[in-house]
Amino acid sequence: MKSIVAVAAAGMLALGVAGCTPREATGTAIGAGVGTGIGALATSSWGGAAIGGLVGAGTGYLITKNTYRCWKTNIFGHRYRGWCPK
């Protein structure tokens, strides 16, 4: 059963990343890794890890898809490159 969940999660991640730009694919992979870790720690089960990975992958994809590089100014007046929402 554990291997089925792992294969299903990997397949869903691969399908989600198939049509992405490299930046979106990276965001999706990072989100999936963080979500899997949090899900595994929170539930101590494979199912929780799989669900956390899927939620994290979706969140990572949405964040990277809906942001762009922009110039920002901090409270000291220094300009820097950051990420802004679309």
Secondary structure, DSSP 8 states (H G I E B T S, - for coil): -HHHHHHHHHHHHHHHHTT--HHHHHHHHHHHHHHHHHHHHHH-SHHHHHHHHHHHHHHHHHHHHTEEEEEEE-TTS-EEEEEEE-
